[in-house]
């Protein structure tokens, strides 16, 4: 026993010479700054320029050249800039952050302008690639007032240390069939792409009809939706379903005579009582079909065929589960769960807040045009708007989706208490409800989550910790498997990526 314990200590010591308990958090934050920010900002839809601008100016064009995060610094009262370190931020009660600069090229009428403007101050994760502590030696860390044994992985907001806890949730873009002993068995999937996140549901109604729910469209006959999304024939749909049940085939046959898009849209419009003229109804239906039906497959009209094919496959899984051929999905299995790291949580928060900044810019632009006082785009971009929202989320702990307790004061009771806090994993389930199965230790948690560390009382089993050598993979890993992804696309699995 002693010999094994000695060997384990050697392995652990060797592992942590090159790795950290917050390695996954740091990599996730680095990826968010390096690529996540670029995707969000460069993906801004510049085609939605308000019509009133074209009425005033012959040409209105906004081109985003790029975004760059500067080095940590603090602007003094006299306007001078001071290099910022975590220790200075703690002592002065300020936020350890760096300027986020947007590079823009604008054409407003005959006025051309290329400039850089600060849109926010982004809090810096300690020991990340953008932190002044990154790459420093043991002695250099002591010189700047830091504990060389500390792993980092937290923020300093208004002088206080805040840690963003890992959030455990069901996997996005994955279809689950819930317990079929329920009165209304349901197949569910949370589909997400960019700013669009929509719950998809398939269920069997008491009258025997199969229906699909997405966005504000609830209980639409599933075969009406499939026909509205694609030009597939009934034969093609049946081949994809691979189901010979007479009830299923009868429900499909009800829409066999509707092959024109206008007829199918009219049926949808009547079912949901859509108001307005035909064009307005069609525009609304098109908007929902593109953005709220399986948005992870795509948000353009060209993706509708793949959406229809995927719905057929999801229906087959749901049907086979109802028949007892497939087993119900175990939502407590680690295979069906994901852990959201700090980078993913920041991306989620930044998307919504950046949209608000764009709305604010356009509002200020319109106001200045009406007053005939417009001079330059750079003066109407309010940097404090985005900064305040980010700092507020970290300071209060409430995220953009309303979830509370995401950011918490870092516990400093002792060194191990701190290590425990930066590796904590929190479930979104309510601590006031029983949720017995979710609280139990699941076999698939072996090697991923600590089987011992969880508090007693209401939070037992819902507040966990990563195992000491756990490495959480994330989106970045996809780029290292381009060949595998290409093979998955060739066999029709693109919708699952």
C-alpha positions in Angstrom: 0.0 0.0 0.0 2.7 2.4 0.9 4.7 1.5 -2.2 1.6 2.2 -4.4 1.0 5.5 -2.6 4.6 6.5 -3.2 4.2 5.7 -6.9 1.0 7.7 -7.1 2.7 10.8 -5.6 5.4 10.5 -8.2 2.9 10.4 -11.1 0.8 13.3 -9.7 4.0 15.4 -9.1 5.1 14.7 -12.7 1.6 15.5 -14.1 1.3 18.8 -12.3 4.7 20.0 -13.4 3.3 20.6 -16.8 -0.5 20.8 -16.1 -2.8 22.7 -13.8 -6.1 21.8 -12.1 -7.6 24.7 -14.1 -6.0 23.8 -17.4 -9.3 23.3 -19.1 -10.7 26.6 -17.9 -7.6 28.5 -19.1 -7.6 26.8 -22.6 -11.3 27.5 -22.9 -10.8 31.2 -22.1 -7.9 31.4 -24.5 -10.0 29.9 -27.3 -12.9 32.4 -26.5 -10.6 35.4 -26.9 -8.6 34.1 -29.8 -11.5 32.7 -31.9 -14.8 32.9 -30.1 -14.8 36.7 -30.1 -13.8 36.8 -33.8 -16.7 34.5 -34.7 -19.3 36.6 -32.8 -18.2 40.0 -34.0 -17.2 39.1 -37.6 -20.4 37.1 -37.9 -22.4 40.3 -37.2 -25.1 40.5 -39.9 -24.3 43.8 -41.7 -27.2 43.2 -44.2 -29.7 44.4 -41.6 -29.0 48.1 -42.2 -32.2 50.0 -41.3 -34.1 51.3 -44.3 -34.1 54.9 -43.1 -30.4 55.1 -43.5 -30.7 54.3 -47.2 -33.3 57.1 -47.5 -30.8 59.6 -46.1 -27.5 58.4 -47.7 -26.8 56.9 -51.1 -24.3 54.4 -49.6 -24.2 53.0 -46.1 -21.6 50.3 -45.5 -20.0 49.0 -42.3 -17.1 46.6 -42.5 -15.5 45.0 -39.5 -11.8 44.4 -40.1 -11.1 42.5 -36.9 -11.0 42.6 -33.1 -8.0 42.6 -30.8 -7.5 42.3 -27.0 -4.8 44.6 -25.6 -2.6 44.2 -22.5 -4.0 44.7 -19.0 -3.9 48.4 -18.1 -5.7 51.0 -16.0 -6.6 54.5 -17.1 -5.9 57.0 -14.3 -7.9 60.1 -13.6 -5.5 62.3 -15.6 -5.9 60.0 -18.6 -2.5 58.3 -18.3 -2.3 54.5 -18.5 -0.7 52.3 -15.9 0.4 48.7 -16.4 -1.9 46.5 -14.4 -1.1 43.3 -12.5 -3.4 41.2 -10.4 -1.9 42.4 -7.2 -2.4 46.0 -8.1 -6.0 45.3 -9.0 -6.6 43.7 -5.6 -4.9 46.5 -3.7 -6.7 49.3 -5.5 -10.1 47.7 -5.8 -10.3 47.8 -9.6 -11.0 45.2 -12.3 -8.1 43.3 -13.8 -9.0 43.9 -17.5 -7.7 44.8 -20.9 -9.2 47.0 -23.7 -11.1 45.2 -26.4 -10.5 47.1 -29.7 -12.6 46.9 -32.8 -11.2 47.8 -36.2 -13.8 49.4 -38.5 -14.2 50.8 -42.0 -17.3 52.8 -42.6 -18.8 54.5 -45.6 -21.7 56.9 -44.8 -22.7 58.8 -48.0 -19.5 60.4 -49.3 -17.7 60.1 -46.0 -15.1 57.2 -45.7 -13.5 56.5 -42.4 -11.2 53.7 -41.0 -10.5 53.7 -37.3 -10.1 51.6 -34.2 -12.5 52.0 -31.3 -12.6 50.4 -27.8 -15.9 48.6 -27.4 -15.3 47.2 -23.9 -12.8 46.3 -21.2 -12.7 42.5 -21.0 -11.8 40.9 -17.6 -8.7 38.8 -17.8 -8.5 35.2 -16.5 -5.4 34.8 -14.3 -2.7 32.7 -15.8 -4.4 32.8 -19.3 -2.3 33.7 -22.4 -3.5 37.3 -22.0 -2.5 37.7 -18.4 0.8 39.3 -17.3 1.5 36.2 -15.2 1.6 33.9 -18.2 4.9 32.3 -18.7 6.6 33.8 -15.7 9.1 31.8 -13.6 8.8 30.9 -9.9 11.0 33.9 -9.0 9.2 36.3 -11.3 5.8 35.5 -9.8 7.1 36.3 -6.4 8.5 39.6 -7.6 5.0 40.7 -8.8 3.4 39.7 -5.5 1.8 36.4 -6.6 1.9 33.0 -4.9 3.9 30.8 -7.4 1.9 27.7 -6.3 -1.4 29.2 -7.2 -3.1 27.8 -10.4 -5.0 30.9 -11.4 -8.3 30.4 -13.3 -10.3 33.2 -11.7 -11.0 36.9 -12.3 -10.5 40.1 -10.2 -13.5 42.4 -10.4 -13.5 45.6 -8.3 -10.7 44.2 -6.3 -12.5 40.9 -5.3 -11.6 37.5 -6.6 -14.4 35.9 -8.6 -14.5 32.3 -10.0 -16.8 31.2 -12.8 -17.9 27.7 -11.8 -18.3 25.0 -14.4 -22.0 24.4 -15.3 -23.2 20.9 -15.9 -26.1 20.6 -18.4 -27.7 18.2 -20.9 -25.8 18.1 -24.2 -26.9 20.5 -26.8 -28.0 19.3 -30.3 -28.6 15.8 -29.0 -32.0 14.1 -29.0 -33.3 12.4 -25.9 -36.4 10.3 -25.3 -37.7 10.8 -21.8 -39.3 8.1 -19.7 -42.1 6.4 -21.8 -44.1 5.6 -18.7 -45.2 9.2 -18.6 -48.7 10.2 -19.8 -47.2 12.0 -22.8 -43.8 10.5 -23.7 -41.6 13.2 -25.2 -38.5 13.3 -27.3 -36.5 16.5 -26.7 -33.5 18.3 -28.1 -32.0 21.8 -27.3 -30.7 23.0 -30.7 -28.3 25.9 -30.7 -26.4 27.9 -33.2 -25.1 31.4 -32.4 -27.8 33.6 -30.9 -30.5 31.0 -31.8 -31.4 28.4 -29.2 -34.6 26.5 -29.5 -36.2 23.5 -27.8 -37.3 20.8 -30.2 -40.0 18.3 -29.1 -41.6 15.3 -30.7 -44.5 13.6 -28.9 -47.5 11.4 -29.4 -50.8 13.0 -28.6 -53.7 11.2 -27.0 -55.5 11.2 -30.3 -52.6 9.2 -31.8 -51.1 12.1 -33.8 -47.4 12.7 -33.9 -46.6 16.4 -33.5 -43.5 18.6 -33.4 -42.9 21.8 -31.3 -40.3 24.5 -32.0 -40.2 28.2 -31.0 -43.7 29.6 -30.8 -45.1 26.9 -33.0 -46.5 24.2 -30.8 -47.8 20.8 -31.7 -47.5 21.2 -35.5 -48.2 17.8 -37.3 -44.7 16.4 -37.9 -45.4 15.4 -41.5 -46.8 18.8 -42.3 -43.5 20.3 -41.1 -41.4 17.8 -43.0 -43.3 18.6 -46.2 -43.0 22.3 -45.6 -39.2 22.1 -45.2 -38.4 20.0 -48.2 -39.5 18.8 -51.6 -39.2 15.2 -50.7 -41.8 12.8 -52.1 -43.8 10.5 -49.7 -41.6 7.6 -51.0 -38.4 9.4 -49.9 -39.9 10.2 -46.5 -41.0 6.6 -45.9 -37.6 5.3 -46.8 -36.0 7.7 -44.3 -38.5 6.8 -41.6 -38.1 3.1 -42.2 -41.4 2.6 -40.4 -44.3 0.4 -41.7 -46.9 1.3 -39.0 -50.2 1.9 -40.7 -51.1 4.8 -38.3 -47.8 6.6 -39.2 -48.3 6.0 -43.0 -51.9 7.3 -42.7 -50.8 10.5 -41.0 -48.3 11.0 -43.8 -50.9 10.4 -46.5 -53.0 13.3 -45.1 -50.5 15.7 -46.6 -49.7 13.8 -49.8 -51.9 16.1 -51.9 -50.1 19.2 -50.6 -46.9 19.5 -52.7 -46.8 23.3 -53.3 -45.2 25.5 -50.7 -48.0 28.0 -50.7 -50.6 25.4 -49.8 -48.4 24.0 -47.0 -47.8 27.5 -45.6 -51.5 28.3 -45.8 -52.2 25.2 -43.6 -49.6 26.3 -41.1 -51.0 29.9 -41.1 -54.5 28.7 -40.4 -53.4 26.3 -37.7 -51.6 29.0 -35.7 -53.9 31.9 -36.6 -51.2 34.0 -38.2 -52.3 37.6 -38.9 -51.4 39.8 -41.9 -51.3 39.5 -45.6 -49.9 36.4 -47.4 -46.4 37.9 -47.7 -46.2 38.8 -44.0 -47.4 35.3 -43.0 -44.9 33.7 -45.4 -42.0 35.8 -44.1 -42.8 34.9 -40.5 -43.0 31.1 -41.3 -39.7 31.3 -43.3 -38.0 33.1 -40.4 -39.1 30.4 -37.9 -38.3 27.5 -40.3 -34.7 28.9 -40.8 -33.9 30.1 -37.3 -35.9 28.0 -34.9 -36.2 24.5 -36.5 -32.9 22.7 -35.7 -30.8 25.9 -36.0 -27.6 23.9 -35.3 -28.0 22.3 -38.8 -28.1 25.7 -40.4 -30.0 29.0 -40.4 -30.2 29.5 -44.2 -32.9 28.2 -46.6 -30.4 25.8 -48.2 -30.3 23.8 -44.9 -34.0 23.0 -44.9 -33.6 19.7 -46.8 -31.1 18.4 -44.2 -33.4 19.5 -41.4 -36.3 17.5 -42.9 -34.0 14.5 -43.2 -32.8 14.8 -39.6 -36.4 15.2 -38.3 -37.2 11.9 -40.0 -34.3 10.2 -38.2 -35.3 11.7 -34.9 -38.9 10.5 -35.4 -37.6 7.0 -36.1 -35.7 6.9 -32.8 -38.7 8.2 -30.9 -41.0 5.7 -32.6 -38.7 2.7 -31.9 -38.4 3.8 -28.2 -42.2 3.9 -27.9 -42.4 0.4 -29.3 -39.9 -0.8 -26.7 -37.2 -1.6 -29.3 -34.9 1.1 -28.2 -34.2 1.9 -24.5 -35.0 5.2 -23.1 -32.1 7.7 -22.8 -30.3 7.9 -19.5 -30.0 11.7 -18.9 -27.8 11.2 -15.9 -25.1 9.5 -18.0 -22.0 11.5 -18.5 -22.2 10.7 -22.2 -25.4 12.8 -22.4 -24.1 15.7 -20.3 -21.7 18.5 -21.0 -19.7 20.8 -18.8 -19.7 24.5 -19.8 -16.3 26.1 -19.2 -15.6 29.7 -18.6 -15.0 30.4 -22.4 -18.3 28.9 -23.4 -20.1 30.8 -20.6 -18.4 34.1 -21.6 -19.3 33.4 -25.3 -23.0 32.9 -24.2 -23.0 36.2 -22.3 -21.1 38.2 -24.9 -23.4 37.3 -27.8 -26.5 38.8 -26.2 -24.7 41.9 -24.9 -23.0 42.6 -28.2 -26.4 42.5 -29.9 -27.5 45.2 -27.4 -24.5 47.3 -28.2 -25.3 47.1 -32.0 -28.9 48.2 -31.2 -27.5 51.1 -29.1 -25.2 52.2 -31.9 -28.0 52.2 -34.5 -30.3 54.1 -32.1 -27.7 56.8 -31.5 -27.0 56.9 -35.2 -30.7 57.5 -36.0 -30.9 60.2 -33.3 -27.9 62.1 -34.6 -29.2 61.9 -38.2 -32.6 63.3 -37.2 -30.8 66.2 -35.5 -28.5 66.6 -38.5 -25.4 66.4 -36.2 -23.7 63.2 -37.5 -20.0 63.5 -37.8 -18.4 60.1 -37.2 -19.3 56.6 -36.2 -16.6 56.5 -33.5 -18.3 59.0 -31.3 -21.6 57.0 -31.0 -20.0 53.8 -29.8 -20.4 53.6 -26.0 -17.6 51.5 -24.6 -19.1 51.6 -21.1 -22.3 49.8 -22.1 -20.7 46.5 -22.8 -18.1 46.8 -20.0 -20.7 47.4 -17.4 -22.8 44.4 -18.5 -19.8 42.1 -18.4 -18.6 43.4 -15.0 -22.1 43.3 -13.6 -22.5 39.6 -14.6 -19.2 38.7 -12.8 -19.9 40.9 -9.8 -23.5 39.7 -9.2 -23.1 36.2 -10.6 -26.3 36.3 -12.7 -25.7 35.4 -16.3 -27.5 36.7 -19.4 -29.9 33.7 -19.5 -31.0 34.5 -15.9 -29.0 31.7 -14.3 -27.7 32.7 -10.9 -24.6 31.7 -9.0 -22.4 31.4 -12.2 -19.8 33.7 -10.8 -18.9 33.4 -7.1 -16.5 34.8 -4.5 -13.4 32.7 -4.5 -13.1 30.8 -1.2 -9.8 31.3 0.6 -10.4 29.3 3.7 -7.3 27.3 2.9 -5.3 26.3 -0.1 -7.3 23.1 -0.7 -10.6 25.0 -0.3 -9.4 27.3 -3.1 -8.5 24.3 -5.4 -11.9 22.8 -4.7 -13.7 26.0 -5.7 -11.9 26.5 -9.0 -12.8 22.8 -10.0 -16.4 22.9 -8.9 -19.2 21.7 -11.2 -22.8 22.9 -10.5 -26.0 21.3 -11.8 -28.8 23.6 -13.1 -31.4 21.4 -11.2 -33.1 23.0 -8.2 -31.7 22.0 -4.8 -35.3 22.2 -3.3 -36.5 19.3 -5.4 -35.8 15.6 -4.9 -34.2 14.6 -8.2 -33.0 11.4 -6.6 -31.5 9.9 -9.8 -29.6 13.1 -10.6 -28.0 13.1 -7.1 -26.8 9.5 -7.2 -23.3 8.6 -8.2 -23.4 7.4 -11.8 -20.9 4.8 -13.1 -20.0 7.0 -16.1 -18.6 9.7 -13.7 -15.6 7.5 -13.0 -12.4 9.3 -13.8 -14.4 12.5 -14.6 -16.0 13.6 -11.3 -14.8 13.1 -7.8 -16.9 10.3 -6.1 -16.4 11.7 -2.6 -16.5 15.5 -2.6 -20.1 16.8 -2.5 -21.8 18.8 0.3 -24.4 17.3 2.7 -27.9 18.7 2.7 -30.0 20.2 -0.1 -27.0 20.4 -2.6 -25.8 16.8 -2.2 -25.1 15.3 -5.6 -25.9 18.5 -7.4 -22.7 20.3 -6.5 -19.7 18.2 -7.5 -16.0 18.6 -8.4 -13.9 17.5 -11.3 -11.5 14.6 -10.6 -8.0 15.9 -9.9 -6.6 14.9 -13.4 -9.7 15.6 -15.5 -9.2 17.3 -18.8 -12.3 18.8 -20.3 -12.3 18.8 -24.1 -14.2 21.5 -26.0 -14.9 22.9 -29.4 -11.2 23.5 -30.3 -10.7 19.7 -30.6 -12.9 19.6 -33.7 -10.2 21.4 -35.7 -7.8 18.6 -34.9 -10.1 16.0 -36.5 -10.9 17.5 -39.9 -10.5 14.1 -41.6 -12.9 12.5 -39.2 -15.4 15.3 -39.6 -15.2 15.0 -43.4 -15.9 11.2 -43.2 -19.0 11.9 -40.9 -20.3 14.4 -43.5 -19.9 11.8 -46.3 -22.1 9.3 -44.4 -24.8 11.8 -43.6 -23.9 12.8 -40.1 -23.3 16.5 -40.7 -26.4 17.4 -38.7 -24.8 15.9 -35.5 -21.6 18.0 -35.7 
